Amino acid sequence: MRSSQTRLAILGTMSDLHSQPVAYDLDCLRKVVADLAPDLLCAEITLDNWERKDFSRASLEVREALAPVIASMDIVLIPVAPTVKQYADFTSDSGWRRRLVYALDQLLRWGQIQADDVKTVNGPWFAAFCHTVCWATERFWTAKERAAWERQNKDLAENIVRAVQRDSGRRVLVTVQCQRLHQLIPLLHAHDDLFSIVAFQNL
Amino acid sequence: MTNHEITVSVGGGHELDRAGLAALIASLPGLRVVPLEQQLPPQVLVWEAQEGAEGLPSPSPNTAILLLTEDADYESLPERVNGLLSKDESSKSLGIAIRQVARGEQYLSPAIAIAILQKRKTKAALTESQKSAIQSLTDRESEILELLAQGLSNKAIAAQLYLSVRTVEGHLANIYSRLDVHSRTEAMLMAVRTR
């Protein structure tokens, strides 16, 4: 048994905004992952789709940045998404709630563009902003959608924990869309006995 | 330069081939191409074979040699060579092979590994002590040995089992020790003979 504890870092990503002219673009994401060179990379794709190499419903980050960059490196991708649904797929019924969700999403995108680089997007100020906007957005979803979103994040956290338990003592990078972070971070902190969560720069 | 960058030199073949190979290696993340004739030897020398390992220079003992070959006509790794990579493999495999030999592991392309096994597997049966050693492996070690015998690289084994490459290498070190073998080829041969 290895004595060293698993180190785990969480890197928030920005979905299709990575393909926009921002500092935290797809090249930046590829470089961050290549430079960190984690042992394991937990990413948002389902096991089934990963094994079939079907990226059609995978996030832009996995399809365009993560899968290509790990192909020639010693990084092993662990598919941790329990379902193909992403944040943008959760919504409210119709009417004013839907319009509010749209407005909050635009606000989040504005914030992502203002944050602009990988350190700021993964820093404390943007975290507070993003967590608040996403928390508020979730209030306007239907109860069923909100429950499904929470269930999905719990399952995703459990998949990460299982990967760490299977291979302890390693450097693990979790890349998830930043909208998940306010749910995922507390779920992972419940397992502080299994791994220490560090800033991505300190992995 | 990042902490994880591996220095690689390119040699052998024709000048144009070397230039193409160097450009390809430089495009892979975490690898840096350096000239061979420098004070600080590269971690890996990728040598494009024309007549087997002929003409291969004698770099520093700390430099791992990866032979790039069209030929699958080998019975084992040539002396001083740490890895054999078939030219039919993808550029991604080149990156994996360079990293594997840089860590002191051996690398064999699946096609070359299978060709070596085909040539050598009928030559000797397992002894009782070898059979017993194979039976003493844990389930995980047996699983890894089986994948090794299919010619998979350490990265491919790790990706298939959702384990890190380091963990697979740890299991391989245990397997070599338990089977009392000293190379990837020997371990593969023992695995194939148990089938």
Interface residues (C-beta under 8 A of the other chain):
Chain A: R30 K31 A34 D35 A37 D39 L40 V69 A71 S72 M73 D74 V76 L77 I78 A163 R166 D167 R170
Chain B: T2 H4 L28 P29 G30 S91 K92 S93 L94 G95 I96 R99 Q100 K155 A158 A159 Y162 L163 S164 V165 R166 T167
